[in-house]
Amino acid sequence: MKCPICGNEDIGRLSKSRFFCSDCFIEIFLSRKSEMQIYKILEDGTACAIAAEN
């Protein structure tokens, strides 16, 4: 899988449907309905939604 933001191919897997890009600090969630949700991980560790794609 490639990071949809920076194109990094070295994406870490957090769970079956969650991935993490350490280059741009985003978390990617893939739903069963093939929807992609992207969250920016902030300095305090919270996640802020930045995109959702079908």
mmCIF file of the N, C-alpha and C atoms, coordinates in Angstrom:
data_MODEL
# 
_entry.id   MODEL 
# 
loop_
_atom_site.group_PDB 
_atom_site.id 
_atom_site.type_symbol 
_atom_site.label_atom_id 
_atom_site.label_alt_id 
_atom_site.label_comp_id 
_atom_site.label_asym_id 
_atom_site.label_entity_id 
_atom_site.label_seq_id 
_atom_site.pdbx_PDB_ins_code 
_atom_site.Cartn_x 
_atom_site.Cartn_y 
_atom_site.Cartn_z 
_atom_site.occupancy 
_atom_site.B_iso_or_equiv 
_atom_site.pdbx_formal_charge 
_atom_site.auth_seq_id 
_atom_site.auth_comp_id 
_atom_site.auth_asym_id 
_atom_site.auth_atom_id 
_atom_site.pdbx_PDB_model_num 
ATOM 1   N N  . MET A 1 1  ? 0.845   -1.179 0.000  1.00 0.00 ? 1  MET A N  1 
ATOM 2   C CA . MET A 1 1  ? 0.000   0.000  0.000  1.00 0.00 ? 1  MET A CA 1 
ATOM 3   C C  . MET A 1 1  ? 0.887   1.238  0.000  1.00 0.00 ? 1  MET A C  1 
ATOM 4   N N  . LYS A 1 2  ? 0.461   2.259  -0.719 1.00 0.00 ? 2  LYS A N  1 
ATOM 5   C CA . LYS A 1 2  ? 1.156   3.545  -0.771 1.00 0.00 ? 2  LYS A CA 1 
ATOM 6   C C  . LYS A 1 2  ? 0.386   4.578  0.042  1.00 0.00 ? 2  LYS A C  1 
ATOM 7   N N  . CYS A 1 3  ? 1.120   5.488  0.638  1.00 0.00 ? 3  CYS A N  1 
ATOM 8   C CA . CYS A 1 3  ? 0.496   6.593  1.359  1.00 0.00 ? 3  CYS A CA 1 
ATOM 9   C C  . CYS A 1 3  ? -0.190  7.503  0.342  1.00 0.00 ? 3  CYS A C  1 
ATOM 10  N N  . PRO A 1 4  ? -1.462  7.823  0.541  1.00 0.00 ? 4  PRO A N  1 
ATOM 11  C CA . PRO A 1 4  ? -2.164  8.690  -0.410 1.00 0.00 ? 4  PRO A CA 1 
ATOM 12  C C  . PRO A 1 4  ? -1.724  10.159 -0.341 1.00 0.00 ? 4  PRO A C  1 
ATOM 13  N N  . ILE A 1 5  ? -0.986  10.532 0.694  1.00 0.00 ? 5  ILE A N  1 
ATOM 14  C CA . ILE A 1 5  ? -0.535  11.916 0.845  1.00 0.00 ? 5  ILE A CA 1 
ATOM 15  C C  . ILE A 1 5  ? 0.867   12.107 0.265  1.00 0.00 ? 5  ILE A C  1 
ATOM 16  N N  . CYS A 1 6  ? 1.834   11.311 0.717  1.00 0.00 ? 6  CYS A N  1 
ATOM 17  C CA . CYS A 1 6  ? 3.231   11.534 0.311  1.00 0.00 ? 6  CYS A CA 1 
ATOM 18  C C  . CYS A 1 6  ? 3.769   10.482 -0.656 1.00 0.00 ? 6  CYS A C  1 
ATOM 19  N N  . GLY A 1 7  ? 3.045   9.380  -0.855 1.00 0.00 ? 7  GLY A N  1 
ATOM 20  C CA . GLY A 1 7  ? 3.492   8.347  -1.773 1.00 0.00 ? 7  GLY A CA 1 
ATOM 21  C C  . GLY A 1 7  ? 4.470   7.347  -1.171 1.00 0.00 ? 7  GLY A C  1 
ATOM 22  N N  . ASN A 1 8  ? 4.748   7.451  0.129  1.00 0.00 ? 8  ASN A N  1 
ATOM 23  C CA . ASN A 1 8  ? 5.654   6.532  0.810  1.00 0.00 ? 8  ASN A CA 1 
ATOM 24  C C  . ASN A 1 8  ? 5.137   5.098  0.686  1.00 0.00 ? 8  ASN A C  1 
ATOM 25  N N  . GLU A 1 9  ? 6.011   4.178  0.292  1.00 0.00 ? 9  GLU A N  1 
ATOM 26  C CA . GLU A 1 9  ? 5.614   2.780  0.150  1.00 0.00 ? 9  GLU A CA 1 
ATOM 27  C C  . GLU A 1 9  ? 5.894   1.956  1.400  1.00 0.00 ? 9  GLU A C  1 
ATOM 28  N N  . ASP A 1 10 ? 6.547   2.541  2.384  1.00 0.00 ? 10 ASP A N  1 
ATOM 29  C CA . ASP A 1 10 ? 6.875   1.850  3.627  1.00 0.00 ? 10 ASP A CA 1 
ATOM 30  C C  . ASP A 1 10 ? 5.847   2.206  4.699  1.00 0.00 ? 10 ASP A C  1 
ATOM 31  N N  . ILE A 1 11 ? 4.625   1.713  4.519  1.00 0.00 ? 11 ILE A N  1 
ATOM 32  C CA . ILE A 1 11 ? 3.501   1.995  5.414  1.00 0.00 ? 11 ILE A CA 1 
ATOM 33  C C  . ILE A 1 11 ? 3.427   0.912  6.484  1.00 0.00 ? 11 ILE A C  1 
ATOM 34  N N  . GLY A 1 12 ? 3.255   1.326  7.737  1.00 0.00 ? 12 GLY A N  1 
ATOM 35  C CA . GLY A 1 12 ? 3.122   0.378  8.839  1.00 0.00 ? 12 GLY A CA 1 
ATOM 36  C C  . GLY A 1 12 ? 1.669   -0.040 9.007  1.00 0.00 ? 12 GLY A C  1 
ATOM 37  N N  . ARG A 1 13 ? 1.466   -1.267 9.427  1.00 0.00 ? 13 ARG A N  1 
ATOM 38  C CA . ARG A 1 13 ? 0.113   -1.789 9.644  1.00 0.00 ? 13 ARG A CA 1 
ATOM 39  C C  . ARG A 1 13 ? -0.174  -1.803 11.131 1.00 0.00 ? 13 ARG A C  1 
ATOM 40  N N  . LEU A 1 14 ? -1.247  -1.115 11.539 1.00 0.00 ? 14 LEU A N  1 
ATOM 41  C CA . LEU A 1 14 ? -1.641  -1.067 12.944 1.00 0.00 ? 14 LEU A CA 1 
ATOM 42  C C  . LEU A 1 14 ? -2.624  -2.173 13.285 1.00 0.00 ? 14 LEU A C  1 
ATOM 43  N N  . SER A 1 15 ? -3.508  -2.493 12.359 1.00 0.00 ? 15 SER A N  1 
ATOM 44  C CA . SER A 1 15 ? -4.484  -3.575 12.516 1.00 0.00 ? 15 SER A CA 1 
ATOM 45  C C  . SER A 1 15 ? -4.905  -4.013 11.118 1.00 0.00 ? 15 SER A C  1 
ATOM 46  N N  . LYS A 1 16 ? -5.912  -4.846 11.047 1.00 0.00 ? 16 LYS A N  1 
ATOM 47  C CA . LYS A 1 16 ? -6.377  -5.367 9.755  1.00 0.00 ? 16 LYS A CA 1 
ATOM 48  C C  . LYS A 1 16 ? -6.779  -4.263 8.788  1.00 0.00 ? 16 LYS A C  1 
ATOM 49  N N  . SER A 1 17 ? -7.339  -3.176 9.299  1.00 0.00 ? 17 SER A N  1 
ATOM 50  C CA . SER A 1 17 ? -7.845  -2.123 8.420  1.00 0.00 ? 17 SER A CA 1 
ATOM 51  C C  . SER A 1 17 ? -7.240  -0.744 8.703  1.00 0.00 ? 17 SER A C  1 
ATOM 52  N N  . ARG A 1 18 ? -6.218  -0.678 9.557  1.00 0.00 ? 18 ARG A N  1 
ATOM 53  C CA . ARG A 1 18 ? -5.590  0.603  9.902  1.00 0.00 ? 18 ARG A CA 1 
ATOM 54  C C  . ARG A 1 18 ? -4.105  0.578  9.577  1.00 0.00 ? 18 ARG A C  1 
ATOM 55  N N  . PHE A 1 19 ? -3.643  1.670  8.967  1.00 0.00 ? 19 PHE A N  1 
ATOM 56  C CA . PHE A 1 19 ? -2.252  1.784  8.543  1.00 0.00 ? 19 PHE A CA 1 
ATOM 57  C C  . PHE A 1 19 ? -1.707  3.123  9.006  1.00 0.00 ? 19 PHE A C  1 
ATOM 58  N N  . PHE A 1 20 ? -0.361  3.238  9.057  1.00 0.00 ? 20 PHE A N  1 
ATOM 59  C CA . PHE A 1 20 ? 0.272   4.461  9.542  1.00 0.00 ? 20 PHE A CA 1 
ATOM 60  C C  . PHE A 1 20 ? 1.455   4.813  8.660  1.00 0.00 ? 20 PHE A C  1 
ATOM 61  N N  . CYS A 1 21 ? 1.537   6.087  8.239  1.00 0.00 ? 21 CYS A N  1 
ATOM 62  C CA . CYS A 1 21 ? 2.685   6.583  7.486  1.00 0.00 ? 21 CYS A CA 1 
ATOM 63  C C  . CYS A 1 21 ? 3.543   7.406  8.435  1.00 0.00 ? 21 CYS A C  1 
ATOM 64  N N  . SER A 1 22 ? 4.771   6.958  8.660  1.00 0.00 ? 22 SER A N  1 
ATOM 65  C CA . SER A 1 22 ? 5.666   7.662  9.577  1.00 0.00 ? 22 SER A CA 1 
ATOM 66  C C  . SER A 1 22 ? 6.331   8.867  8.929  1.00 0.00 ? 22 SER A C  1 
ATOM 67  N N  . ASP A 1 23 ? 6.232   9.002  7.608  1.00 0.00 ? 23 ASP A N  1 
ATOM 68  C CA . ASP A 1 23 ? 6.803   10.171 6.935  1.00 0.00 ? 23 ASP A CA 1 
ATOM 69  C C  . ASP A 1 23 ? 5.930   11.415 7.109  1.00 0.00 ? 23 ASP A C  1 
ATOM 70  N N  . CYS A 1 24 ? 4.615   11.262 6.967  1.00 0.00 ? 24 CYS A N  1 
ATOM 71  C CA . CYS A 1 24 ? 3.739   12.443 7.080  1.00 0.00 ? 24 CYS A CA 1 
ATOM 72  C C  . CYS A 1 24 ? 2.796   12.358 8.286  1.00 0.00 ? 24 CYS A C  1 
ATOM 73  N N  . PHE A 1 25 ? 2.991   11.354 9.149  1.00 0.00 ? 25 PHE A N  1 
ATOM 74  C CA . PHE A 1 25 ? 2.244   11.196 10.407 1.00 0.00 ? 25 PHE A CA 1 
ATOM 75  C C  . PHE A 1 25 ? 0.731   11.186 10.197 1.00 0.00 ? 25 PHE A C  1 
ATOM 76  N N  . ILE A 1 26 ? 0.281   10.294 9.302  1.00 0.00 ? 26 ILE A N  1 
ATOM 77  C CA . ILE A 1 26 ? -1.155  10.111 9.116  1.00 0.00 ? 26 ILE A CA 1 
ATOM 78  C C  . ILE A 1 26 ? -1.518  8.660  9.397  1.00 0.00 ? 26 ILE A C  1 
ATOM 79  N N  . GLU A 1 27 ? -2.773  8.475  9.769  1.00 0.00 ? 27 GLU A N  1 
ATOM 80  C CA . GLU A 1 27 ? -3.336  7.145  9.964  1.00 0.00 ? 27 GLU A CA 1 
ATOM 81  C C  . GLU A 1 27 ? -4.406  6.958  8.908  1.00 0.00 ? 27 GLU A C  1 
ATOM 82  N N  . ILE A 1 28 ? -4.394  5.804  8.255  1.00 0.00 ? 28 ILE A N  1 
ATOM 83  C CA . ILE A 1 28 ? -5.333  5.509  7.183  1.00 0.00 ? 28 ILE A CA 1 
ATOM 84  C C  . ILE A 1 28 ? -6.225  4.367  7.650  1.00 0.00 ? 28 ILE A C  1 
ATOM 85  N N  . PHE A 1 29 ? -7.538  4.570  7.535  1.00 0.00 ? 29 PHE A N  1 
ATOM 86  C CA . PHE A 1 29 ? -8.511  3.548  7.921  1.00 0.00 ? 29 PHE A CA 1 
ATOM 87  C C  . PHE A 1 29 ? -9.297  3.148  6.684  1.00 0.00 ? 29 PHE A C  1 
ATOM 88  N N  . LEU A 1 30 ? -9.319  1.854  6.376  1.00 0.00 ? 30 LEU A N  1 
ATOM 89  C CA . LEU A 1 30 ? -10.090 1.340  5.251  1.00 0.00 ? 30 LEU A CA 1 
ATOM 90  C C  . LEU A 1 30 ? -11.297 0.593  5.789  1.00 0.00 ? 30 LEU A C  1 
ATOM 91  N N  . SER A 1 31 ? -12.497 1.047  5.424  1.00 0.00 ? 31 SER A N  1 
ATOM 92  C CA . SER A 1 31 ? -13.716 0.401  5.921  1.00 0.00 ? 31 SER A CA 1 
ATOM 93  C C  . SER A 1 31 ? -14.099 -0.771 5.026  1.00 0.00 ? 31 SER A C  1 
ATOM 94  N N  . ARG A 1 32 ? -15.039 -1.543 5.475  1.00 0.00 ? 32 ARG A N  1 
ATOM 95  C CA . ARG A 1 32 ? -15.536 -2.687 4.699  1.00 0.00 ? 32 ARG A CA 1 
ATOM 96  C C  . ARG A 1 32 ? -16.223 -2.250 3.412  1.00 0.00 ? 32 ARG A C  1 
ATOM 97  N N  . LYS A 1 33 ? -16.691 -1.029 3.374  1.00 0.00 ? 33 LYS A N  1 
ATOM 98  C CA . LYS A 1 33 ? -17.374 -0.492 2.194  1.00 0.00 ? 33 LYS A CA 1 
ATOM 99  C C  . LYS A 1 33 ? -16.395 0.165  1.223  1.00 0.00 ? 33 LYS A C  1 
ATOM 100 N N  . SER A 1 34 ? -15.110 -0.127 1.376  1.00 0.00 ? 34 SER A N  1 
ATOM 101 C CA . SER A 1 34 ? -14.036 0.423  0.537  1.00 0.00 ? 34 SER A CA 1 
ATOM 102 C C  . SER A 1 34 ? -13.911 1.935  0.656  1.00 0.00 ? 34 SER A C  1 
ATOM 103 N N  . GLU A 1 35 ? -14.269 2.467  1.803  1.00 0.00 ? 35 GLU A N  1 
ATOM 104 C CA . GLU A 1 35 ? -14.082 3.891  2.062  1.00 0.00 ? 35 GLU A CA 1 
ATOM 105 C C  . GLU A 1 35 ? -12.741 4.079  2.762  1.00 0.00 ? 35 GLU A C  1 
ATOM 106 N N  . MET A 1 36 ? -12.049 5.147  2.398  1.00 0.00 ? 36 MET A N  1 
ATOM 107 C CA . MET A 1 36 ? -10.764 5.464  3.014  1.00 0.00 ? 36 MET A CA 1 
ATOM 108 C C  . MET A 1 36 ? -10.925 6.725  3.846  1.00 0.00 ? 36 MET A C  1 
ATOM 109 N N  . GLN A 1 37 ? -10.540 6.645  5.117  1.00 0.00 ? 37 GLN A N  1 
ATOM 110 C CA . GLN A 1 37 ? -10.557 7.809  6.000  1.00 0.00 ? 37 GLN A CA 1 
ATOM 111 C C  . GLN A 1 37 ? -9.124  8.084  6.410  1.00 0.00 ? 37 GLN A C  1 
ATOM 112 N N  . ILE A 1 38 ? -8.735  9.364  6.354  1.00 0.00 ? 38 ILE A N  1 
ATOM 113 C CA . ILE A 1 38 ? -7.363  9.752  6.667  1.00 0.00 ? 38 ILE A CA 1 
ATOM 114 C C  . ILE A 1 38 ? -7.369  10.697 7.855  1.00 0.00 ? 38 ILE A C  1 
ATOM 115 N N  . TYR A 1 39 ? -6.527  10.402 8.833  1.00 0.00 ? 39 TYR A N  1 
ATOM 116 C CA . TYR A 1 39 ? -6.435  11.191 10.054 1.00 0.00 ? 39 TYR A CA 1 
ATOM 117 C C  . TYR A 1 39 ? -5.004  11.689 10.236 1.00 0.00 ? 39 TYR A C  1 
ATOM 118 N N  . LYS A 1 40 ? -4.844  12.939 10.574 1.00 0.00 ? 40 LYS A N  1 
ATOM 119 C CA . LYS A 1 40 ? -3.546  13.523 10.907 1.00 0.00 ? 40 LYS A CA 1 
ATOM 120 C C  . LYS A 1 40 ? -3.317  13.291 12.392 1.00 0.00 ? 40 LYS A C  1 
ATOM 121 N N  . ILE A 1 41 ? -2.159  12.745 12.759 1.00 0.00 ? 41 ILE A N  1 
ATOM 122 C CA . ILE A 1 41 ? -1.819  12.530 14.158 1.00 0.00 ? 41 ILE A CA 1 
ATOM 123 C C  . ILE A 1 41 ? -1.120  13.785 14.662 1.00 0.00 ? 41 ILE A C  1 
ATOM 124 N N  . LEU A 1 42 ? -1.717  14.436 15.648 1.00 0.00 ? 42 LEU A N  1 
ATOM 125 C CA . LEU A 1 42 ? -1.195  15.687 16.185 1.00 0.00 ? 42 LEU A CA 1 
ATOM 126 C C  . LEU A 1 42 ? -0.114  15.428 17.227 1.00 0.00 ? 42 LEU A C  1 
ATOM 127 N N  . GLU A 1 43 ? 0.585   16.473 17.627 1.00 0.00 ? 43 GLU A N  1 
ATOM 128 C CA . GLU A 1 43 ? 1.697   16.340 18.575 1.00 0.00 ? 43 GLU A CA 1 
ATOM 129 C C  . GLU A 1 43 ? 1.289   15.742 19.911 1.00 0.00 ? 43 GLU A C  1 
ATOM 130 N N  . ASP A 1 44 ? 0.041   16.002 20.350 1.00 0.00 ? 44 ASP A N  1 
ATOM 131 C CA . ASP A 1 44 ? -0.406  15.466 21.630 1.00 0.00 ? 44 ASP A CA 1 
ATOM 132 C C  . ASP A 1 44 ? -0.959  14.047 21.509 1.00 0.00 ? 44 ASP A C  1 
ATOM 133 N N  . GLY A 1 45 ? -0.901  13.454 20.302 1.00 0.00 ? 45 GLY A N  1 
ATOM 134 C CA . GLY A 1 45 ? -1.330  12.076 20.093 1.00 0.00 ? 45 GLY A CA 1 
ATOM 135 C C  . GLY A 1 45 ? -2.762  11.909 19.638 1.00 0.00 ? 45 GLY A C  1 
ATOM 136 N N  . THR A 1 46 ? -3.522  13.003 19.561 1.00 0.00 ? 46 THR A N  1 
ATOM 137 C CA . THR A 1 46 ? -4.891  12.907 19.106 1.00 0.00 ? 46 THR A CA 1 
ATOM 138 C C  . THR A 1 46 ? -4.927  12.841 17.575 1.00 0.00 ? 46 THR A C  1 
ATOM 139 N N  . ALA A 1 47 ? -6.014  12.305 17.059 1.00 0.00 ? 47 ALA A N  1 
ATOM 140 C CA . ALA A 1 47 ? -6.187  12.183 15.615 1.00 0.00 ? 47 ALA A CA 1 
ATOM 141 C C  . ALA A 1 47 ? -7.259  13.155 15.151 1.00 0.00 ? 47 ALA A C  1 
ATOM 142 N N  . CYS A 1 48 ? -6.968  13.833 14.046 1.00 0.00 ? 48 CYS A N  1 
ATOM 143 C CA . CYS A 1 48 ? -7.878  14.822 13.473 1.00 0.00 ? 48 CYS A CA 1 
ATOM 144 C C  . CYS A 1 48 ? -8.189  14.388 12.035 1.00 0.00 ? 48 CYS A C  1 
ATOM 145 N N  . ALA A 1 49 ? -9.475  14.181 11.720 1.00 0.00 ? 49 ALA A N  1 
ATOM 146 C CA . ALA A 1 49 ? -9.865  13.746 10.374 1.00 0.00 ? 49 ALA A CA 1 
ATOM 147 C C  . ALA A 1 49 ? -9.506  14.826 9.355  1.00 0.00 ? 49 ALA A C  1 
ATOM 148 N N  . ILE A 1 50 ? -8.846  14.407 8.271  1.00 0.00 ? 50 ILE A N  1 
ATOM 149 C CA . ILE A 1 50 ? -8.512  15.363 7.222  1.00 0.00 ? 50 ILE A CA 1 
ATOM 150 C C  . ILE A 1 50 ? -9.127  15.003 5.882  1.00 0.00 ? 50 ILE A C  1 
ATOM 151 N N  . ALA A 1 51 ? -9.547  13.735 5.695  1.00 0.00 ? 51 ALA A N  1 
ATOM 152 C CA . ALA A 1 51 ? -10.136 13.354 4.403  1.00 0.00 ? 51 ALA A CA 1 
ATOM 153 C C  . ALA A 1 51 ? -10.922 12.066 4.554  1.00 0.00 ? 51 ALA A C  1 
ATOM 154 N N  . ALA A 1 52 ? -11.911 11.930 3.684  1.00 0.00 ? 52 ALA A N  1 
ATOM 155 C CA . ALA A 1 52 ? -12.675 10.685 3.548  1.00 0.00 ? 52 ALA A CA 1 
ATOM 156 C C  . ALA A 1 52 ? -12.980 10.516 2.086  1.00 0.00 ? 52 ALA A C  1 
ATOM 157 N N  . GLU A 1 53 ? -12.669 9.344  1.541  1.00 0.00 ? 53 GLU A N  1 
ATOM 158 C CA . GLU A 1 53 ? -12.894 9.062  0.134  1.00 0.00 ? 53 GLU A CA 1 
ATOM 159 C C  . GLU A 1 53 ? -13.684 7.796  -0.013 1.00 0.00 ? 53 GLU A C  1 
ATOM 160 N N  . ASN A 1 54 ? -14.515 7.756  -1.048 1.00 0.00 ? 54 ASN A N  1 
ATOM 161 C CA . ASN A 1 54 ? -15.282 6.538  -1.368 1.00 0.00 ? 54 ASN A CA 1 
ATOM 162 C C  . ASN A 1 54 ? -14.554 5.739  -2.396 1.00 0.00 ? 54 ASN A C  1 
# 
